[in-house]
């Protein structure tokens, strides 16, 4: 059965203006991005947009029929709210199509001052039930919820029946393990907060330390997140993807999750069937070539599904070739 | 009775038990809390894992009654994670049934509780005055702040809360909650999944230790929750919390002599002892576990900052 575009929007990441143009050219329906500060959850050095860059990028996207979604999806600590307010004002002035928010205070500010702008509820708000989502819809006029990556397809279908807004789900990219917006692991280790500073395992605190026995330790702050033998490829020290020692696991094991990527290419049709309106590709920190290949491949696949054709998923699976991939919680509860 | 006549003294509160303690352990624990501590408010209920709740749900009314008889205020805390049909039902029932006061820990409770006076727990992410003001407008009269909120922000929250007539509570003792997940890491460590966990978390009443591969204690696993290895402990900071008008000091139950812990913080809040004496007593009670206060000072949470190094007050 052919589906219209309103039921399968492709939402793509951009960490730079060049990546944004690339994503638009590769067929993104909308692009999400953020400013160069704590107001978004990918506050990484060398990433994100100045106000001028955002202005130019919005013009480029709009001229080609694409939308720009501004991520203001961190939690302002008391005393710093003005930074988020200014970012919202600027976004409105620069004509972004929607704001992606997590904090109730930020959402309330935008609803009050820019009632004509769409509010999308960020995955950082961790709204995982119809009751939670309805709270945001009914009191803050949220138009779309980005669901946490912890729900199965039957659960998504059930939620869709009970909420008055659109659903966006992640389909590809980093596979987050912790409930988003509820993780202080980085702050505990480095003093920079994921919620308040938009930082996760900051590069400035990372150290790759060769040990006397020939192994390589990957460290974050004062802690060893993993240790790799000469035959292993050292991964980036993200706390929830490290190996640790537990009482029954003296050899060290992935206590939370192995370093895998999420790839839901196989489930595209099922997700649409469950009522998902928009598919999100993770990776604002990724290169232009990555954005180009991932967006193009999913563009084709989504168009196939829209036209009622069986999508050729070989290209999508090839994107994670050589790396471990998972369908996470989406396919089975056993993941939990 | 050890209740206070001085309004300047913040309430001493006991947060919900985060671990899967047996029904018997819980009954004994709360009997001691009722009889032997100056704790003012006790939060009851399962916050971490809905699968554990049936093990002691039947005991809750009796425990609550005992605590109330001893002069404590009793508040029921709701689940931090709400996803399954059962979790949704439990949460909605808590918000709509009964007269007991409720602490909401997931936004799934916010619609149903609207208008009825309630508290907001540390999982509600109330980080700023604007969010506080929105939620106070819907009946929230008391908020426990996120453990990672630094001192200056706590002070601003206390100021804003006072203007709204809202109480502000801060965790001053116990492992810091660092993350929750849909996946159970206790089950995973034992080669199981959440659905067939067989309640292996019961084996670790103070959390399962995770050390780095070079042997440094780092985190604690408590079912779907990840906690700090260190016990968060605000000691020298108590005087400052009092000064800025924080109205609740929260102790989290750990596998240590909590009666003695409560006595230390009671002495501290009343200004009966100096912080170095409190620190000595607390270190002795918590022997083998490091204390931390980094979050409050805007530094890595595991760190312990001494007065000499701190510039918050």
Boltz contact constraints between the chains, C-beta under 6 A:
constraints:
  - contact:
      token1: [A, 75]
      token2: [B, 125]
      max_distance: 6.0
  - contact:
      token1: [A, 75]
      token2: [B, 127]
      max_distance: 6.0
  - contact:
      token1: [A, 76]
      token2: [B, 128]
      max_distance: 6.0
  - contact:
      token1: [A, 77]
      token2: [B, 127]
      max_distance: 6.0
  - contact:
      token1: [A, 77]
      token2: [B, 153]
      max_distance: 6.0
  - contact:
      token1: [A, 78]
      token2: [B, 128]
      max_distance: 6.0
  - contact:
      token1: [A, 78]
      token2: [B, 129]
      max_distance: 6.0
  - contact:
      token1: [A, 78]
      token2: [B, 153]
      max_distance: 6.0
  - contact:
      token1: [A, 78]
      token2: [B, 156]
      max_distance: 6.0
  - contact:
      token1: [A, 78]
      token2: [B, 157]
      max_distance: 6.0
  - contact:
      token1: [A, 79]
      token2: [B, 153]
      max_distance: 6.0
  - contact:
      token1: [A, 79]
      token2: [B, 156]
      max_distance: 6.0
  - contact:
      token1: [A, 81]
      token2: [B, 128]
      max_distance: 6.0
  - contact:
      token1: [A, 81]
      token2: [B, 130]
      max_distance: 6.0
  - contact:
      token1: [A, 103]
      token2: [B, 131]
      max_distance: 6.0
  - contact:
      token1: [A, 104]
      token2: [B, 131]
      max_distance: 6.0
  - contact:
      token1: [A, 104]
      token2: [B, 134]
      max_distance: 6.0
  - contact:
      token1: [A, 105]
      token2: [B, 128]
      max_distance: 6.0
  - contact:
      token1: [A, 105]
      token2: [B, 130]
      max_distance: 6.0
  - contact:
      token1: [A, 105]
      token2: [B, 131]
      max_distance: 6.0
  - contact:
      token1: [A, 108]
      token2: [B, 134]
      max_distance: 6.0
  - contact:
      token1: [A, 128]
      token2: [B, 83]
      max_distance: 6.0
  - contact:
      token1: [A, 129]
      token2: [B, 82]
      max_distance: 6.0
  - contact:
      token1: [A, 129]
      token2: [B, 88]
      max_distance: 6.0
  - contact:
      token1: [A, 129]
      token2: [B, 108]
      max_distance: 6.0
  - contact:
      token1: [A, 131]
      token2: [B, 108]
      max_distance: 6.0
  - contact:
      token1: [A, 131]
      token2: [B, 111]
      max_distance: 6.0
  - contact:
      token1: [A, 132]
      token2: [B, 107]
      max_distance: 6.0
  - contact:
      token1: [A, 132]
      token2: [B, 108]
      max_distance: 6.0
  - contact:
      token1: [A, 134]
      token2: [B, 111]
      max_distance: 6.0
  - contact:
      token1: [A, 135]
      token2: [B, 107]
      max_distance: 6.0
  - contact:
      token1: [A, 135]
      token2: [B, 110]
      max_distance: 6.0
  - contact:
      token1: [A, 135]
      token2: [B, 111]
      max_distance: 6.0
  - contact:
      token1: [A, 150]
      token2: [B, 182]
      max_distance: 6.0
  - contact:
      token1: [A, 177]
      token2: [B, 181]
      max_distance: 6.0
  - contact:
      token1: [A, 178]
      token2: [B, 179]
      max_distance: 6.0
  - contact:
      token1: [A, 178]
      token2: [B, 181]
      max_distance: 6.0
  - contact:
      token1: [A, 179]
      token2: [B, 180]
      max_distance: 6.0
  - contact:
      token1: [A, 182]
      token2: [B, 180]
      max_distance: 6.0
  - contact:
      token1: [A, 183]
      token2: [B, 179]
      max_distance: 6.0
  - contact:
      token1: [A, 184]
      token2: [B, 148]
      max_distance: 6.0
  - contact:
      token1: [A, 184]
      token2: [B, 178]
      max_distance: 6.0
  - contact:
      token1: [A, 185]
      token2: [B, 178]
      max_distance: 6.0
  - contact:
      token1: [A, 185]
      token2: [B, 179]
      max_distance: 6.0
  - contact:
      token1: [A, 187]
      token2: [B, 148]
      max_distance: 6.0
  - contact:
      token1: [A, 187]
      token2: [B, 301]
      max_distance: 6.0
  - contact:
      token1: [A, 188]
      token2: [B, 178]
      max_distance: 6.0
  - contact:
      token1: [A, 188]
      token2: [B, 228]
      max_distance: 6.0
  - contact:
      token1: [A, 188]
      token2: [B, 301]
      max_distance: 6.0
  - contact:
      token1: [A, 188]
      token2: [B, 302]
      max_distance: 6.0
  - contact:
      token1: [A, 189]
      token2: [B, 300]
      max_distance: 6.0
  - contact:
      token1: [A, 190]
      token2: [B, 300]
      max_distance: 6.0
  - contact:
      token1: [A, 191]
      token2: [B, 299]
      max_distance: 6.0
  - contact:
      token1: [A, 191]
      token2: [B, 300]
      max_distance: 6.0
  - contact:
      token1: [A, 193]
      token2: [B, 148]
      max_distance: 6.0
  - contact:
      token1: [A, 221]
      token2: [B, 300]
      max_distance: 6.0
  - contact:
      token1: [A, 223]
      token2: [B, 212]
      max_distance: 6.0
  - contact:
      token1: [A, 223]
      token2: [B, 218]
      max_distance: 6.0
  - contact:
      token1: [A, 224]
      token2: [B, 212]
      max_distance: 6.0
  - contact:
      token1: [A, 224]
      token2: [B, 213]
      max_distance: 6.0
  - contact:
      token1: [A, 224]
      token2: [B, 214]
      max_distance: 6.0
  - contact:
      token1: [A, 227]
      token2: [B, 213]
      max_distance: 6.0
  - contact:
      token1: [A, 244]
      token2: [B, 210]
      max_distance: 6.0
  - contact:
      token1: [A, 245]
      token2: [B, 211]
      max_distance: 6.0
  - contact:
      token1: [A, 246]
      token2: [B, 189]
      max_distance: 6.0
  - contact:
      token1: [A, 246]
      token2: [B, 208]
      max_distance: 6.0
  - contact:
      token1: [A, 246]
      token2: [B, 210]
      max_distance: 6.0
  - contact:
      token1: [A, 252]
      token2: [B, 213]
      max_distance: 6.0
  - contact:
      token1: [A, 255]
      token2: [B, 185]
      max_distance: 6.0
  - contact:
      token1: [A, 255]
      token2: [B, 210]
      max_distance: 6.0
  - contact:
      token1: [A, 334]
      token2: [B, 193]
      max_distance: 6.0
  - contact:
      token1: [A, 336]
      token2: [B, 182]
      max_distance: 6.0
  - contact:
      token1: [A, 336]
      token2: [B, 183]
      max_distance: 6.0
  - contact:
      token1: [A, 336]
      token2: [B, 193]
      max_distance: 6.0
  - contact:
      token1: [A, 336]
      token2: [B, 194]
      max_distance: 6.0
